[in-house]
Amino acid sequence: MTSGKEDYLKALYRLGEIHTTVTNKDLADELSISPPSVSEMIVKLQREGYIEYTAYRGSRLTELGRQEALKIMRVHRLWEVFLTERLGYSWSDAHEEAHRLEHHTSMKLARKLDEFLSHPSCCPHGSIIPDEDGTVQQRPDRLLSALCPGETSRICRVTEERELLDYLQALGICIGMEIQLKKAEPYEGPLILNTPQGELAISYKAACQIYVDDAAAVQQG
């Protein structure tokens, strides 16, 4: 399978978590590719059994396509762990480097990498690493922006977008950090958080891309 096809399958999986079917426009926006190129690839992926396409509605992964997407994501996230923990890469640099490595990693190498890293459960940004058989452990979460003042929880994952990752690392945000929403400023203003390292202000835009552990959310007094 070509790297281009793998990128499409990953994008379809990510977008499919939000929408039942994924439109060609959504894919074009996600991958920064022209709509005609998307249409051409959709035909190929459907012919090879990776997706089901419905005119005027969009595409969704078949079970074959879903399993292939999960394999790619597993490899990508394992490399992210290796690059950050063993080589000191930043979150954003590890994400970009892992994107290149994922296309050239055999399942044998991925298995060895997983063993070497002692079977990590999530990547540095908090996304679950699928098991080798394609199982994905479910974890209840919700957006940081949806917390109410006084609620406490833990940051469990963030969207993998370069500017966001650099912004959060510069603030000292990390996965597993306990936070309490002290105040949310009006008109999509910043969120003021109490954290172990002191009070932090997070932009509303960033808070809409940060997820907290819903099971751990507690309203304080």
Backbone as JSON, one array per atom type, in Angstrom:
{
  "sequence": "MTSGKEDYLKALYRLGEIHTTVTNKDLADELSISPPSVSEMIVKLQREGYIEYTAYRGSRLTELGRQEALKIMRVHRLWEVFLTERLGYSWSDAHEEAHRLEHHTSMKLARKLDEFLSHPSCCPHGSIIPDEDGTVQQRPDRLLSALCPGETSRICRVTEERELLDYLQALGICIGMEIQLKKAEPYEGPLILNTPQGELAISYKAACQIYVDDAAAVQQG",
  "N": [[0.85, -1.19, 0.0], [0.49, 2.25, -0.8], [2.0, 5.24, 0.61], [0.35, 7.42, 0.33], [-2.26, 6.32, 0.18], [-2.39, 5.23, 2.72], [-2.39, 7.56, 4.28], [-4.9, 8.58, 3.6], [-6.61, 6.61, 4.66], [-6.09, 6.85, 7.4], [-6.99, 9.47, 7.81], [-9.69, 9.16, 7.19], [-10.45, 7.49, 9.25], [-10.02, 9.13, 11.54], [-11.74, 11.33, 11.0], [-14.08, 9.94, 10.81], [-14.68, 9.35, 13.4], [-16.05, 11.51, 14.23], [-18.02, 12.08, 12.32], [-20.54, 10.08, 10.77], [-20.37, 9.4, 8.07], [-17.86, 10.49, 5.77], [-17.29, 13.36, 3.97], [-16.07, 14.21, 0.66], [-15.12, 16.8, 0.62], [-14.5, 17.26, 3.31], [-12.36, 15.48, 3.56], [-10.58, 16.6, 1.71], [-10.03, 19.04, 2.93], [-8.89, 18.15, 5.34], [-6.56, 16.84, 4.5], [-5.35, 18.7, 2.95], [-5.58, 18.66, 0.14], [-6.54, 18.75, -3.31], [-10.02, 18.7, -4.26], [-10.64, 17.18, -6.69], [-8.49, 15.34, -6.71], [-9.01, 13.92, -4.4], [-11.42, 12.67, -5.06], [-10.54, 10.93, -7.06], [-8.85, 9.2, -5.59], [-10.69, 8.1, -3.82], [-12.22, 6.46, -5.46], [-10.31, 4.49, -6.07], [-9.78, 3.4, -3.51], [-12.26, 2.39, -2.85], [-12.6, 0.46, -4.81], [-10.65, -1.33, -4.02], [-11.65, -2.3, -1.71], [-11.46, -0.98, 0.73], [-13.08, 1.1, 1.56], [-16.53, 2.19, 1.78], [-18.57, 3.89, -0.44], [-21.03, 6.39, -0.74], [-23.0, 8.13, -2.94], [-23.3, 11.65, -2.84], [-23.27, 11.65, -0.11], [-20.97, 10.53, 1.17], [-17.97, 8.84, 2.39], [-17.13, 5.82, 4.16], [-15.16, 3.75, 6.29], [-14.57, 0.32, 5.52], [-14.52, -2.82, 7.31], [-12.07, -3.94, 6.68], [-10.67, -1.64, 5.84], [-10.73, -0.19, 8.22], [-9.14, -1.79, 9.93], [-6.67, -1.61, 8.63], [-6.17, 1.13, 8.9], [-5.93, 1.32, 11.68], [-3.63, -0.2, 12.12], [-1.67, 1.44, 10.97], [-1.91, 3.71, 12.57], [-1.18, 2.65, 15.02], [1.56, 2.05, 14.63], [2.51, 4.64, 14.11], [2.06, 5.95, 16.58], [3.58, 4.45, 18.35], [6.15, 5.07, 17.42], [6.16, 7.78, 18.08], [6.25, 7.69, 20.87], [8.77, 6.48, 21.24], [10.46, 8.42, 20.05], [10.07, 10.72, 21.64], [10.55, 9.83, 24.3], [13.0, 8.45, 24.19], [14.73, 9.83, 22.47], [14.35, 12.49, 22.95], [12.71, 14.21, 21.46], [10.52, 16.97, 20.7], [6.93, 17.24, 21.23], [5.61, 18.04, 18.83], [7.61, 17.75, 16.83], [8.12, 15.03, 17.05], [5.67, 14.01, 16.2], [5.63, 14.73, 13.47], [7.93, 13.43, 12.52], [7.28, 10.78, 13.07], [5.24, 10.42, 11.28], [6.6, 10.18, 8.89], [8.1, 7.85, 9.37], [6.19, 5.86, 9.82], [5.32, 4.89, 7.39], [7.24, 3.17, 6.54], [7.63, 0.98, 8.14], [7.69, -2.29, 9.19], [5.41, -4.86, 10.36], [6.73, -6.61, 11.99], [8.89, -5.08, 12.94], [7.43, -3.12, 14.27], [6.34, -4.66, 16.32], [8.64, -5.37, 17.74], [9.45, -2.83, 18.53], [7.34, -2.09, 20.2], [7.7, -3.97, 22.26], [10.23, -3.17, 23.17], [9.64, -0.69, 24.25], [8.15, -1.39, 26.4], [5.42, -1.87, 26.05], [3.61, 0.54, 25.72], [0.59, 2.36, 26.53], [-0.5, 4.65, 25.47], [0.16, 7.43, 23.25], [2.55, 10.22, 23.34], [0.86, 12.41, 23.26], [-1.43, 11.54, 24.34], [-3.23, 9.94, 22.9], [-4.82, 6.8, 22.45], [-2.97, 3.82, 21.95], [-3.56, 1.48, 19.54], [-4.12, -2.06, 20.04], [-2.23, -4.88, 18.79], [-4.01, -6.56, 17.48], [-5.92, -4.83, 16.62], [-7.67, -3.9, 18.51], [-9.08, -1.24, 20.35], [-8.8, 0.41, 23.28], [-11.44, 1.81, 25.11], [-12.07, 5.08, 26.42], [-13.65, 7.31, 28.5], [-14.04, 10.67, 27.7], [-14.01, 14.29, 27.6], [-14.27, 17.62, 26.25], [-12.0, 20.1, 27.44], [-13.01, 22.64, 27.39], [-15.64, 22.22, 28.02], [-15.84, 21.88, 30.71], [-17.12, 22.87, 33.93], [-16.84, 25.79, 36.01], [-14.93, 25.18, 38.9], [-14.85, 22.44, 38.64], [-12.76, 19.56, 38.7], [-10.25, 17.61, 37.04], [-8.32, 15.4, 34.91], [-5.92, 15.97, 32.39], [-6.16, 14.18, 29.45], [-5.75, 13.77, 26.69], [-4.64, 15.44, 23.67], [-5.33, 17.3, 20.68], [-3.56, 16.48, 17.73], [-1.9, 18.76, 16.49], [0.41, 20.92, 15.1], [0.99, 23.68, 15.97], [-0.61, 23.84, 18.23], [0.47, 21.78, 19.85], [3.07, 22.76, 20.33], [2.43, 25.11, 21.68], [1.16, 24.15, 24.01], [3.21, 22.63, 25.19], [5.02, 24.66, 25.73], [3.67, 25.97, 27.73], [3.85, 24.14, 29.71], [2.04, 22.13, 29.94], [1.0, 18.78, 30.38], [0.27, 15.33, 29.65], [-1.97, 13.67, 31.77], [-1.85, 15.52, 33.75], [-3.23, 17.02, 36.62], [-5.99, 19.17, 36.84], [-7.89, 22.1, 37.68], [-10.74, 23.86, 36.81], [-10.77, 27.14, 37.26], [-11.89, 29.55, 36.38], [-13.81, 30.68, 33.62], [-13.39, 32.95, 31.17], [-15.68, 35.36, 29.73], [-17.21, 35.45, 26.38], [-15.69, 33.65, 24.8], [-13.22, 33.86, 26.0], [-10.02, 33.35, 27.7], [-9.41, 30.3, 29.6], [-8.99, 29.9, 33.02], [-6.85, 27.99, 34.86], [-6.24, 25.97, 37.72], [-3.31, 24.37, 38.57], [-0.79, 21.83, 39.36], [1.58, 23.23, 39.03], [0.94, 25.81, 39.44], [-1.18, 28.67, 38.66], [-2.65, 28.74, 35.45], [-3.32, 30.19, 32.26], [-5.34, 29.28, 29.63], [-5.98, 29.46, 26.2], [-9.24, 29.81, 24.73], [-9.58, 28.62, 22.24], [-7.56, 26.67, 22.27], [-8.5, 25.14, 24.41], [-10.65, 23.91, 23.28], [-9.52, 21.85, 21.98], [-8.37, 20.18, 23.7], [-8.62, 17.37, 25.76], [-10.25, 16.04, 28.63], [-10.29, 13.63, 31.3], [-13.28, 12.19, 31.61], [-14.34, 10.47, 33.47], [-12.93, 11.06, 35.71], [-13.7, 13.56, 36.42], [-14.69, 15.91, 38.81], [-16.85, 17.85, 40.78], [-15.96, 20.49, 42.74], [-16.89, 21.61, 45.89]],
  "CA": [[0.0, 0.0, 0.0], [1.28, 3.48, -0.88], [1.87, 6.15, 1.75], [-0.81, 8.27, 0.09], [-3.45, 5.58, 0.58], [-2.37, 5.12, 4.19], [-2.82, 8.85, 4.82], [-6.35, 8.67, 3.42], [-7.28, 5.72, 5.62], [-5.97, 7.48, 8.73], [-7.88, 10.64, 7.84], [-11.07, 8.65, 7.23], [-10.7, 6.99, 10.62], [-10.13, 10.28, 12.45], [-12.97, 12.09, 10.72], [-15.21, 9.04, 11.05], [-15.02, 9.39, 14.83], [-16.93, 12.67, 14.41], [-19.14, 11.96, 11.39], [-20.79, 8.7, 10.34], [-19.73, 9.34, 6.76], [-16.92, 11.59, 5.56], [-17.43, 13.92, 2.63], [-14.82, 14.48, -0.06], [-14.65, 18.12, 1.03], [-13.85, 17.08, 4.61], [-11.06, 14.85, 3.32], [-9.72, 17.57, 1.03], [-9.6, 20.01, 3.95], [-8.04, 17.47, 6.32], [-5.29, 16.46, 3.9], [-4.87, 19.81, 2.12], [-5.49, 18.11, -1.22], [-7.63, 19.25, -4.14], [-11.18, 17.8, -4.35], [-10.53, 16.18, -7.76], [-7.55, 14.29, -6.31], [-9.71, 13.11, -3.41], [-12.39, 11.84, -5.8], [-9.79, 9.88, -7.75], [-8.39, 8.24, -4.6], [-11.86, 7.41, -3.27], [-12.55, 5.4, -6.41], [-9.31, 3.43, -5.9], [-9.96, 2.75, -2.21], [-13.51, 1.62, -2.9], [-12.35, -0.7, -5.66], [-9.81, -2.26, -3.29], [-12.4, -2.81, -0.57], [-11.14, -0.3, 1.99], [-14.15, 2.03, 1.94], [-17.83, 2.18, 1.12], [-18.89, 5.26, -0.84], [-22.42, 6.66, -1.09], [-23.07, 9.4, -3.65], [-23.87, 12.81, -2.16], [-23.17, 11.52, 1.34], [-19.56, 10.42, 1.53], [-17.3, 7.55, 2.52], [-16.82, 5.28, 5.48], [-14.25, 2.61, 6.2], [-15.02, -1.05, 5.73], [-13.73, -3.42, 8.39], [-10.71, -4.05, 6.16], [-10.08, -0.31, 5.89], [-10.54, 0.18, 9.63], [-8.0, -2.53, 10.46], [-5.46, -1.03, 8.05], [-5.97, 2.44, 9.53], [-5.46, 1.11, 13.05], [-2.23, -0.64, 12.05], [-0.85, 2.62, 10.68], [-1.93, 4.57, 13.75], [-0.39, 1.97, 16.05], [2.98, 2.27, 14.33], [2.78, 6.07, 14.28], [2.08, 6.33, 18.0], [4.75, 3.82, 18.96], [7.33, 5.89, 17.08], [6.1, 9.02, 18.86], [6.74, 7.37, 22.22], [10.22, 6.27, 21.14], [11.15, 9.67, 19.72], [10.03, 11.65, 22.77], [11.14, 9.27, 25.51], [14.38, 7.97, 24.01], [15.57, 10.77, 21.72], [14.13, 13.85, 23.41], [11.97, 15.05, 20.51], [9.33, 17.68, 21.17], [5.68, 16.61, 20.79], [5.3, 18.34, 17.42], [8.63, 17.15, 15.96], [7.9, 13.59, 17.07], [4.49, 13.74, 15.37], [6.0, 14.83, 12.06], [8.91, 12.38, 12.2], [6.56, 9.51, 13.09], [4.48, 10.33, 10.04], [7.49, 9.65, 7.85], [8.53, 6.5, 9.72], [5.08, 4.9, 9.8], [5.16, 4.33, 6.05], [8.36, 2.29, 6.23], [7.8, 0.12, 9.3], [7.02, -3.58, 9.09], [4.72, -5.27, 11.58], [7.75, -7.22, 12.85], [9.6, -3.98, 13.6], [6.49, -2.5, 15.21], [6.23, -5.56, 17.47], [9.89, -5.22, 18.51], [9.42, -1.5, 19.11], [6.38, -2.16, 21.3], [8.36, -4.7, 23.36], [11.33, -2.34, 23.67], [9.05, 0.41, 25.0], [7.36, -1.99, 27.49], [3.99, -1.87, 25.7], [2.91, 1.77, 26.15], [-0.85, 2.37, 26.25], [-0.88, 5.83, 24.71], [1.26, 8.22, 22.69], [2.85, 11.36, 24.2], [-0.24, 13.38, 23.25], [-2.55, 10.94, 25.04], [-4.08, 9.08, 22.08], [-4.66, 5.38, 22.74], [-2.26, 3.0, 20.95], [-4.31, 0.25, 19.29], [-3.43, -3.34, 20.19], [-1.81, -5.46, 17.5], [-5.17, -7.16, 16.83], [-6.84, -3.78, 16.23], [-8.53, -3.48, 19.62], [-8.81, 0.08, 20.88], [-9.42, 0.56, 24.59], [-12.27, 3.01, 25.19], [-11.85, 5.91, 27.59], [-14.57, 8.44, 28.45], [-13.42, 11.98, 27.84], [-14.76, 15.43, 27.07], [-13.42, 18.78, 26.03], [-11.7, 20.98, 28.56], [-13.91, 23.8, 27.29], [-16.96, 21.84, 28.53], [-15.84, 21.83, 32.17], [-17.75, 23.97, 34.64], [-15.97, 26.33, 37.06], [-14.9, 24.38, 40.12], [-14.62, 21.02, 38.34], [-11.39, 19.09, 38.58], [-10.1, 16.4, 36.22], [-6.95, 15.2, 34.43], [-5.78, 16.07, 30.94], [-5.89, 12.82, 28.97], [-5.21, 13.79, 25.33], [-4.77, 16.7, 22.95], [-5.33, 17.16, 19.23], [-2.18, 16.49, 17.2], [-1.73, 19.88, 15.55], [1.74, 21.4, 15.48], [0.99, 24.91, 16.76], [-1.21, 23.53, 19.53], [1.42, 21.0, 20.63], [4.14, 23.64, 20.78], [1.82, 26.04, 22.64], [0.91, 23.45, 25.27], [4.49, 22.29, 25.82], [5.61, 25.89, 26.25], [2.96, 26.28, 28.96], [4.13, 23.1, 30.7], [0.93, 21.18, 29.99], [1.39, 17.41, 30.07], [-0.78, 14.33, 29.77], [-2.09, 13.19, 33.13], [-1.82, 16.65, 34.69], [-4.48, 17.33, 37.31], [-6.33, 20.59, 36.68], [-9.2, 22.55, 38.14], [-11.16, 25.06, 36.11], [-11.05, 28.21, 38.22], [-12.76, 30.55, 35.79], [-13.85, 30.78, 32.16], [-13.72, 34.33, 30.82], [-16.78, 35.41, 28.76], [-16.96, 35.69, 24.96], [-14.61, 32.77, 24.36], [-11.96, 34.3, 26.56], [-9.2, 32.25, 28.21], [-9.8, 29.52, 30.77], [-7.99, 29.98, 34.07], [-6.75, 26.67, 35.48], [-5.33, 25.68, 38.83], [-2.52, 23.18, 38.25], [0.29, 21.62, 40.33], [2.66, 24.21, 38.84], [0.4, 27.15, 39.61], [-2.32, 29.09, 37.83], [-2.35, 28.87, 34.02], [-4.4, 30.66, 31.38], [-5.38, 28.54, 28.37], [-6.91, 30.09, 25.27], [-10.47, 29.04, 24.47], [-9.33, 27.82, 21.04], [-6.81, 25.49, 22.68], [-9.35, 24.34, 25.29], [-11.55, 23.13, 22.41], [-8.74, 20.76, 21.38], [-7.8, 19.45, 24.83], [-9.64, 16.48, 26.35], [-10.01, 15.64, 30.02], [-10.86, 12.35, 31.7], [-14.64, 12.44, 32.1], [-14.59, 9.62, 34.64], [-12.24, 11.64, 36.86], [-14.19, 14.92, 36.66], [-15.38, 16.06, 40.09], [-17.19, 19.22, 41.12], [-15.49, 20.85, 44.08], [-17.66, 22.59, 46.67]],
  "C": [[0.88, 1.24, 0.0], [1.05, 4.35, 0.35], [0.66, 7.06, 1.58], [-2.1, 7.59, 0.52], [-3.53, 5.46, 2.1], [-2.82, 6.42, 4.84], [-4.33, 9.03, 4.7], [-7.08, 7.82, 4.44], [-7.23, 6.29, 7.03], [-6.93, 8.66, 8.86], [-9.34, 10.2, 7.92], [-11.41, 8.12, 8.61], [-10.9, 8.14, 11.59], [-11.45, 11.02, 12.24], [-14.22, 11.25, 10.98], [-15.6, 8.95, 12.51], [-16.0, 10.52, 15.13], [-18.19, 12.53, 13.56], [-19.3, 10.5, 10.97], [-20.16, 8.46, 8.97], [-18.89, 10.6, 6.58], [-17.03, 12.08, 4.14], [-16.06, 14.12, 1.98], [-14.24, 15.83, 0.34], [-13.93, 18.03, 2.38], [-12.46, 16.49, 4.44], [-10.08, 15.82, 2.67], [-9.17, 18.58, 2.03], [-8.61, 19.38, 4.93], [-6.64, 17.21, 5.77], [-4.65, 17.55, 3.06], [-4.58, 19.35, 0.69], [-6.69, 18.61, -2.01], [-8.77, 18.24, -4.2], [-11.1, 16.78, -5.5], [-9.58, 15.02, -7.41], [-8.18, 13.35, -5.29], [-10.67, 12.15, -4.12], [-11.69, 10.67, -6.48], [-9.33, 8.79, -6.77], [-9.55, 7.45, -4.01], [-12.27, 6.25, -4.17], [-11.6, 4.21, -6.22], [-9.55, 2.67, -4.59], [-11.24, 1.93, -2.16], [-13.3, 0.34, -3.71], [-11.54, -1.76, -4.93], [-10.44, -2.76, -1.99], [-12.14, -2.13, 0.76], [-12.24, 0.65, 2.47], [-15.45, 1.67, 1.23], [-18.19, 3.63, 0.81], [-20.35, 5.36, -1.24], [-22.48, 8.05, -1.73], [-23.83, 10.44, -2.84], [-23.83, 12.71, -0.63], [-21.71, 11.42, 1.79], [-19.09, 8.99, 1.69], [-17.22, 7.12, 3.97], [-15.97, 4.04, 5.29], [-15.0, 1.29, 6.31], [-14.21, -1.61, 6.89], [-12.28, -3.6, 7.96], [-9.99, -2.71, 6.26], [-9.8, 0.13, 7.31], [-9.32, -0.51, 10.22], [-6.68, -1.97, 9.91], [-5.14, 0.31, 8.68], [-5.4, 2.29, 10.93], [-4.01, 0.62, 13.09], [-1.3, 0.55, 11.86], [-0.76, 3.51, 11.92], [-1.13, 3.97, 14.9], [1.09, 2.24, 15.86], [3.36, 3.74, 14.58], [2.95, 6.43, 15.75], [3.22, 5.66, 18.76], [6.02, 4.61, 18.66], [7.32, 7.2, 17.87], [6.62, 8.81, 20.27], [8.26, 7.24, 22.2], [10.96, 7.6, 20.95], [11.17, 10.66, 20.88], [10.77, 11.11, 23.98], [12.61, 8.92, 25.36], [15.3, 8.97, 23.32], [15.3, 12.22, 22.06], [13.44, 14.77, 22.42], [10.85, 15.8, 21.22], [8.1, 16.94, 20.66], [5.47, 16.8, 19.28], [6.32, 17.71, 16.47], [8.46, 15.63, 15.9], [6.71, 13.21, 16.18], [4.85, 13.75, 13.89], [6.98, 13.74, 11.65], [8.22, 11.01, 12.14], [5.73, 9.33, 11.83], [5.33, 9.8, 8.9], [7.85, 8.19, 8.12], [7.42, 5.46, 9.57], [4.91, 4.21, 8.46], [6.24, 3.32, 5.68], [8.66, 1.33, 7.38], [7.01, -1.17, 9.14], [6.33, -3.91, 10.4], [5.71, -5.94, 12.55], [8.51, -6.15, 13.63], [8.7, -3.31, 14.63], [6.35, -3.34, 16.48], [7.48, -5.43, 18.37], [9.92, -3.86, 19.22], [8.49, -1.45, 20.32], [7.0, -2.86, 22.51], [9.46, -3.85, 24.0], [10.81, -1.22, 24.57], [8.18, -0.06, 26.16], [5.87, -1.77, 27.3], [3.25, -0.64, 26.21], [1.44, 1.74, 25.74], [-1.29, 3.57, 25.43], [0.36, 6.58, 24.22], [1.51, 9.43, 23.59], [1.74, 12.4, 24.27], [-1.51, 12.8, 23.85], [-3.46, 10.05, 24.21], [-3.77, 7.61, 22.35], [-3.91, 4.68, 21.6], [-3.06, 1.72, 20.75], [-3.47, -0.99, 19.56], [-3.09, -3.89, 18.82], [-2.98, -6.07, 16.75], [-6.22, -6.13, 16.43], [-7.8, -3.33, 17.32], [-8.1, -2.1, 20.12], [-9.54, 0.23, 22.21], [-10.19, 1.87, 24.65], [-12.01, 3.76, 26.48], [-12.79, 7.11, 27.51], [-13.83, 9.76, 28.63], [-14.36, 13.06, 27.32], [-13.83, 16.61, 26.97], [-13.2, 19.57, 27.31], [-12.65, 22.17, 28.57], [-15.3, 23.5, 27.83], [-17.01, 21.73, 30.05], [-16.56, 23.05, 32.74], [-16.78, 24.5, 35.7], [-16.08, 25.52, 38.35], [-14.65, 22.92, 39.87], [-13.14, 20.72, 38.24], [-11.37, 17.84, 37.71], [-8.61, 16.26, 35.88], [-6.94, 15.34, 32.91], [-5.39, 14.69, 30.41], [-5.43, 12.77, 27.51], [-5.41, 15.16, 24.71], [-4.73, 16.41, 21.45], [-3.91, 17.31, 18.7], [-2.05, 17.52, 16.08], [-0.5, 20.65, 16.02], [1.72, 22.64, 16.38], [0.41, 24.67, 18.15], [-0.2, 22.78, 20.41], [2.55, 21.86, 21.17], [3.64, 24.61, 21.85], [1.66, 25.37, 24.0], [2.21, 23.07, 25.97], [5.17, 23.53, 26.4], [4.95, 26.3, 27.57], [3.26, 25.27, 30.08], [2.99, 22.12, 30.88], [1.44, 19.79, 29.64], [0.21, 16.47, 30.28], [-0.78, 13.77, 31.19], [-2.1, 14.3, 34.17], [-3.2, 16.87, 35.31], [-4.74, 18.83, 37.19], [-7.69, 20.85, 37.31], [-9.54, 23.82, 37.37], [-11.57, 26.11, 37.15], [-12.08, 29.18, 37.67], [-12.68, 30.47, 34.28], [-14.28, 32.19, 31.8], [-14.8, 34.34, 29.74], [-16.3, 35.66, 27.33], [-15.73, 34.94, 24.45], [-13.24, 33.28, 24.79], [-11.19, 33.12, 27.13], [-9.83, 31.54, 29.39], [-8.66, 29.59, 31.78], [-8.0, 28.66, 34.83], [-5.84, 26.71, 36.69], [-4.63, 24.37, 38.52], [-1.45, 23.0, 39.32], [1.43, 22.62, 40.21], [2.17, 25.64, 38.95], [-0.75, 27.43, 38.67], [-1.87, 29.29, 36.39], [-3.57, 29.39, 33.28], [-4.26, 29.94, 30.05], [-6.37, 29.23, 27.44], [-8.12, 29.19, 25.03], [-10.28, 28.13, 23.25], [-8.57, 26.54, 21.39], [-7.67, 24.57, 23.53], [-10.34, 23.49, 24.51], [-10.83, 21.99, 21.71], [-8.0, 19.95, 22.45], [-8.9, 18.64, 25.48], [-9.24, 16.11, 27.76], [-10.74, 14.34, 30.29], [-12.24, 12.59, 32.32], [-14.92, 11.66, 33.37], [-13.95, 10.22, 35.89], [-12.76, 13.03, 37.22], [-15.02, 14.96, 37.93], [-15.65, 17.54, 40.33], [-16.77, 19.49, 42.56], [-16.39, 21.93, 44.68], [-18.32, 23.61, 45.84]]
}
